[in-house]
Amino acid sequence: MKATLIIVGGFFAFLAIISNALWLQIVLGICAVIIFVAAFTKRTPKDDVR
């Protein structure tokens, strides 16, 4: 699961780099940061159900 999130985050970051629209770079960059944070924090939805 973590590897999938890292790949998806990298894909968003790559799209942000190659896109030439500034708002799109900002949106994709924020999405990539959120995905990387979700990948590297160890909390999963299973941990929340306690």
MMTF fields as JSON, N, C-alpha, C and O atoms, coordinates in Angstrom:
{
  "mmtfVersion": "1.0.0",
  "mmtfProducer": "UNKNOWN",
  "numBonds": 199,
  "numAtoms": 200,
  "numGroups": 50,
  "numChains": 1,
  "numModels": 1,
  "chainsPerModel": [1],
  "groupsPerChain": [50],
  "chainIdList": ["A"],
  "bondAtomList": [4, 2, 8, 6, 12, 10, 16, 14, 20, 18, 24, 22, 28, 26, 32, 30, 36, 34, 40, 38, 44, 42, 48, 46, 52, 50, 56, 54, 60, 58, 64, 62, 68, 66, 72, 70, 76, 74, 80, 78, 84, 82, 88, 86, 92, 90, 96, 94, 100, 98, 104, 102, 108, 106, 112, 110, 116, 114, 120, 118, 124, 122, 128, 126, 132, 130, 136, 134, 140, 138, 144, 142, 148, 146, 152, 150, 156, 154, 160, 158, 164, 162, 168, 166, 172, 170, 176, 174, 180, 178, 184, 182, 188, 186, 192, 190, 196, 194],
  "bondOrderList": [1, 1, 1, 1, 1, 1, 1, 1, 1, 1, 1, 1, 1, 1, 1, 1, 1, 1, 1, 1, 1, 1, 1, 1, 1, 1, 1, 1, 1, 1, 1, 1, 1, 1, 1, 1, 1, 1, 1, 1, 1, 1, 1, 1, 1, 1, 1, 1, 1],
  "groupList": [{"groupName": "MET", "atomNameList": ["N", "CA", "C", "O"], "elementList": ["N", "C", "C", "O"], "formalChargeList": [0, 0, 0, 0], "bondAtomList": [1, 0, 2, 1, 3, 2], "bondOrderList": [1, 1, 2], "singleLetterCode": "M", "chemCompType": "L-PEPTIDE LINKING"}, {"groupName": "LYS", "atomNameList": ["N", "CA", "C", "O"], "elementList": ["N", "C", "C", "O"], "formalChargeList": [0, 0, 0, 0], "bondAtomList": [1, 0, 2, 1, 3, 2], "bondOrderList": [1, 1, 2], "singleLetterCode": "K", "chemCompType": "L-PEPTIDE LINKING"}, {"groupName": "ALA", "atomNameList": ["N", "CA", "C", "O"], "elementList": ["N", "C", "C", "O"], "formalChargeList": [0, 0, 0, 0], "bondAtomList": [1, 0, 2, 1, 3, 2], "bondOrderList": [1, 1, 2], "singleLetterCode": "A", "chemCompType": "L-PEPTIDE LINKING"}, {"groupName": "THR", "atomNameList": ["N", "CA", "C", "O"], "elementList": ["N", "C", "C", "O"], "formalChargeList": [0, 0, 0, 0], "bondAtomList": [1, 0, 2, 1, 3, 2], "bondOrderList": [1, 1, 2], "singleLetterCode": "T", "chemCompType": "L-PEPTIDE LINKING"}, {"groupName": "LEU", "atomNameList": ["N", "CA", "C", "O"], "elementList": ["N", "C", "C", "O"], "formalChargeList": [0, 0, 0, 0], "bondAtomList": [1, 0, 2, 1, 3, 2], "bondOrderList": [1, 1, 2], "singleLetterCode": "L", "chemCompType": "L-PEPTIDE LINKING"}, {"groupName": "ILE", "atomNameList": ["N", "CA", "C", "O"], "elementList": ["N", "C", "C", "O"], "formalChargeList": [0, 0, 0, 0], "bondAtomList": [1, 0, 2, 1, 3, 2], "bondOrderList": [1, 1, 2], "singleLetterCode": "I", "chemCompType": "L-PEPTIDE LINKING"}, {"groupName": "VAL", "atomNameList": ["N", "CA", "C", "O"], "elementList": ["N", "C", "C", "O"], "formalChargeList": [0, 0, 0, 0], "bondAtomList": [1, 0, 2, 1, 3, 2], "bondOrderList": [1, 1, 2], "singleLetterCode": "V", "chemCompType": "L-PEPTIDE LINKING"}, {"groupName": "GLY", "atomNameList": ["N", "CA", "C", "O"], "elementList": ["N", "C", "C", "O"], "formalChargeList": [0, 0, 0, 0], "bondAtomList": [1, 0, 2, 1, 3, 2], "bondOrderList": [1, 1, 2], "singleLetterCode": "G", "chemCompType": "PEPTIDE LINKING"}, {"groupName": "PHE", "atomNameList": ["N", "CA", "C", "O"], "elementList": ["N", "C", "C", "O"], "formalChargeList": [0, 0, 0, 0], "bondAtomList": [1, 0, 2, 1, 3, 2], "bondOrderList": [1, 1, 2], "singleLetterCode": "F", "chemCompType": "L-PEPTIDE LINKING"}, {"groupName": "SER", "atomNameList": ["N", "CA", "C", "O"], "elementList": ["N", "C", "C", "O"], "formalChargeList": [0, 0, 0, 0], "bondAtomList": [1, 0, 2, 1, 3, 2], "bondOrderList": [1, 1, 2], "singleLetterCode": "S", "chemCompType": "L-PEPTIDE LINKING"}, {"groupName": "ASN", "atomNameList": ["N", "CA", "C", "O"], "elementList": ["N", "C", "C", "O"], "formalChargeList": [0, 0, 0, 0], "bondAtomList": [1, 0, 2, 1, 3, 2], "bondOrderList": [1, 1, 2], "singleLetterCode": "N", "chemCompType": "L-PEPTIDE LINKING"}, {"groupName": "TRP", "atomNameList": ["N", "CA", "C", "O"], "elementList": ["N", "C", "C", "O"], "formalChargeList": [0, 0, 0, 0], "bondAtomList": [1, 0, 2, 1, 3, 2], "bondOrderList": [1, 1, 2], "singleLetterCode": "W", "chemCompType": "L-PEPTIDE LINKING"}, {"groupName": "GLN", "atomNameList": ["N", "CA", "C", "O"], "elementList": ["N", "C", "C", "O"], "formalChargeList": [0, 0, 0, 0], "bondAtomList": [1, 0, 2, 1, 3, 2], "bondOrderList": [1, 1, 2], "singleLetterCode": "Q", "chemCompType": "L-PEPTIDE LINKING"}, {"groupName": "CYS", "atomNameList": ["N", "CA", "C", "O"], "elementList": ["N", "C", "C", "O"], "formalChargeList": [0, 0, 0, 0], "bondAtomList": [1, 0, 2, 1, 3, 2], "bondOrderList": [1, 1, 2], "singleLetterCode": "C", "chemCompType": "L-PEPTIDE LINKING"}, {"groupName": "ARG", "atomNameList": ["N", "CA", "C", "O"], "elementList": ["N", "C", "C", "O"], "formalChargeList": [0, 0, 0, 0], "bondAtomList": [1, 0, 2, 1, 3, 2], "bondOrderList": [1, 1, 2], "singleLetterCode": "R", "chemCompType": "L-PEPTIDE LINKING"}, {"groupName": "PRO", "atomNameList": ["N", "CA", "C", "O"], "elementList": ["N", "C", "C", "O"], "formalChargeList": [0, 0, 0, 0], "bondAtomList": [1, 0, 2, 1, 3, 2], "bondOrderList": [1, 1, 2], "singleLetterCode": "P", "chemCompType": "L-PEPTIDE LINKING"}, {"groupName": "ASP", "atomNameList": ["N", "CA", "C", "O"], "elementList": ["N", "C", "C", "O"], "formalChargeList": [0, 0, 0, 0], "bondAtomList": [1, 0, 2, 1, 3, 2], "bondOrderList": [1, 1, 2], "singleLetterCode": "D", "chemCompType": "L-PEPTIDE LINKING"}],
  "groupTypeList": [0, 1, 2, 3, 4, 5, 5, 6, 7, 7, 8, 8, 2, 8, 4, 2, 5, 5, 9, 10, 2, 4, 11, 4, 12, 5, 6, 4, 7, 5, 13, 2, 6, 5, 5, 8, 6, 2, 2, 8, 3, 1, 14, 3, 15, 1, 16, 16, 6, 14],
  "groupIdList": [1, 2, 3, 4, 5, 6, 7, 8, 9, 10, 11, 12, 13, 14, 15, 16, 17, 18, 19, 20, 21, 22, 23, 24, 25, 26, 27, 28, 29, 30, 31, 32, 33, 34, 35, 36, 37, 38, 39, 40, 41, 42, 43, 44, 45, 46, 47, 48, 49, 50],
  "secStructList": [7, 2, 2, 2, 2, 2, 2, 2, 2, 2, 2, 2, 2, 2, 2, 2, 2, 2, 7, 7, 7, 2, 2, 2, 2, 2, 2, 2, 2, 2, 2, 2, 2, 2, 2, 2, 2, 2, 2, 2, 1, 7, 7, 7, 2, 2, 2, 2, 7, 7],
  "xCoordList": [0.83, 0.0, 0.866, 0.603, 1.908, 2.782, 3.491, 3.638, 3.931, 4.614, 3.667, 4.076, 2.409, 1.428, 1.242, 1.181, 1.151, 0.992, 2.202, 2.062, 3.4, 4.612, 4.636, 5.018, 4.221, 4.189, 3.181, 3.469, 1.994, 0.962, 1.422, 1.211, 2.056, 2.572, 3.646, 3.685, 4.518, 5.544, 4.941, 5.44, 3.856, 3.17, 2.576, 2.688, 1.934, 1.397, 2.516, 2.365, 3.639, 4.76, 5.311, 5.652, 5.394, 5.867, 4.926, 5.38, 3.615, 2.645, 2.766, 2.637, 3.015, 3.161, 4.383, 4.362, 5.456, 6.678, 6.476, 6.927, 5.796, 5.693, 4.538, 4.506, 3.574, 2.453, 2.927, 3.773, 2.369, 2.808, 1.796, 2.018, 0.686, -0.286, 0.069, 0.214, 0.207, 0.679, -0.309, 0.103, -1.626, -2.607, -2.584, -2.779, -2.343, -2.287, -1.057, -1.124, 0.071, 1.271, 1.018, 1.446, 0.32, 0.054, -0.855, -0.586, -1.936, -2.894, -2.23, -2.376, -1.493, -0.845, 0.253, 0.457, 0.962, 1.998, 1.416, 1.976, 0.282, -0.374, -0.842, -0.682, -1.421, -1.863, -0.683, -0.793, 0.447, 1.622, 2.12, 2.488, 2.135, 2.587, 1.661, 2.125, 0.343, -0.616, -0.427, -0.467, -0.218, -0.046, 1.242, 1.255, 2.343, 3.597, 3.467, 3.984, 2.774, 2.573, 1.755, 2.054, 0.717, -0.102, 0.716, 0.501, 1.655, 2.461, 3.459, 3.724, 4.017, 5.098, 4.627, 5.379, 3.39, 2.847, 2.257, 1.641, 2.445, 2.119, 0.643, 0.229, -0.158, -1.57, -2.313, -2.182, -3.083, -3.934, -5.375, -5.594, -6.356, -7.757, -8.037, -8.915, -7.294, -7.5, -7.104, -7.7, -6.099, -5.661, -6.701, -6.749, -7.533, -8.495, -9.692, -10.401, -9.924, -11.093, -10.69, -10.314, -10.774, -10.447, -11.501, -11.414],
  "yCoordList": [-1.2, 0.0, 1.252, 2.199, 1.252, 2.424, 2.648, 3.789, 1.572, 1.71, 2.288, 3.105, 1.866, 2.397, 3.892, 4.646, 4.329, 5.756, 6.543, 7.646, 5.978, 6.677, 6.813, 7.857, 5.743, 5.801, 6.85, 7.637, 6.855, 7.824, 9.249, 10.158, 9.439, 10.761, 11.221, 12.389, 10.301, 10.634, 10.995, 11.877, 10.301, 10.601, 12.007, 12.755, 12.37, 13.722, 14.756, 15.796, 14.476, 15.416, 15.569, 16.673, 14.443, 14.489, 15.324, 16.138, 15.124, 15.915, 17.392, 18.245, 17.702, 19.103, 19.721, 20.895, 18.934, 19.46, 19.719, 20.741, 18.79, 18.939, 19.83, 20.275, 20.106, 20.963, 22.411, 22.822, 23.183, 24.566, 25.555, 26.764, 25.067, 25.954, 26.074, 25.069, 27.305, 27.52, 26.977, 26.363, 27.194, 26.704, 25.183, 24.59, 24.548, 23.091, 22.586, 21.571, 23.289, 22.922, 23.01, 22.139, 24.066, 24.241, 23.124, 22.524, 22.849, 21.826, 20.454, 19.732, 20.091, 18.782, 18.685, 17.623, 19.781, 19.781, 19.547, 18.79, 20.196, 19.988, 18.545, 17.928, 18.0, 16.598, 15.67, 14.73, 15.924, 15.077, 15.137, 14.11, 16.335, 16.463, 15.699, 15.002, 15.824, 15.115, 13.61, 12.894, 13.123, 11.685, 11.196, 10.128, 11.973, 11.565, 11.549, 10.644, 12.548, 12.567, 11.356, 10.724, 11.031, 9.863, 8.579, 7.64, 8.537, 7.333, 7.162, 6.036, 8.262, 8.141, 8.198, 7.821, 8.664, 8.498, 7.101, 6.647, 6.422, 5.002, 4.724, 3.564, 5.767, 5.538, 5.075, 5.662, 4.026, 3.531, 3.569, 3.701, 3.456, 3.449, 2.352, 2.508, 1.233, 0.17, 0.628, 0.191, 1.508, 1.975, 2.883, 2.993, 3.532, 4.481, 3.786, 4.386, 2.527, 1.813, 1.107, -0.065, 1.844, 1.225, 1.578, 1.155],
  "zCoordList": [0.0, 0.0, 0.0, -0.741, 0.842, 0.913, -0.418, -0.858, -1.061, -2.35, -3.399, -4.224, -3.367, -4.317, -4.121, -5.092, -2.85, -2.576, -3.045, -3.572, -2.854, -3.282, -4.805, -5.334, -5.513, -6.977, -7.448, -8.351, -6.83, -7.221, -6.919, -7.721, -5.751, -5.401, -6.371, -6.756, -6.764, -7.743, -9.09, -9.79, -9.449, -10.704, -10.672, -11.643, -9.534, -9.4, -9.464, -10.106, -8.8, -8.814, -10.235, -10.66, -10.97, -12.354, -13.219, -14.023, -13.056, -13.814, -13.475, -14.354, -12.197, -11.798, -12.464, -12.834, -12.619, -13.225, -14.725, -15.242, -15.428, -16.879, -17.308, -18.455, -16.406, -16.81, -16.855, -16.062, -17.797, -17.934, -17.369, -17.441, -16.807, -16.165, -14.685, -13.99, -14.212, -12.839, -11.817, -10.832, -12.033, -11.062, -11.007, -9.946, -12.168, -12.202, -11.462, -10.769, -11.602, -10.85, -9.354, -8.598, -8.921, -7.495, -6.984, -5.944, -7.726, -7.293, -7.237, -6.251, -8.302, -8.339, -7.291, -6.702, -7.055, -6.023, -4.647, -3.854, -4.352, -3.06, -2.938, -1.884, -4.012, -3.989, -3.737, -2.949, -4.399, -4.223, -2.783, -2.212, -2.191, -0.803, 0.128, 1.031, -0.085, 0.766, 0.64, 1.641, -0.59, -0.803, -0.153, 0.46, -0.281, 0.351, 1.864, 2.52, 2.433, 3.885, 4.312, 5.325, 3.535, 3.854, 3.751, 4.517, 2.804, 2.627, 3.766, 4.187, 4.272, 5.245, 6.686, 7.585, 6.941, 8.281, 8.327, 7.363, 9.445, 9.471, 9.734, 9.736, 9.955, 10.254, 9.003, 7.929, 9.166, 8.089, 8.592, 9.796, 7.709, 8.176, 9.198, 10.046, 9.126, 10.114, 11.515, 12.5, 11.613, 12.927, 13.573, 14.798, 12.765, 13.317, 13.95, 14.758, 13.592, 14.119, 15.405, 15.397, 16.514, 17.798, 18.813, 19.966]
}
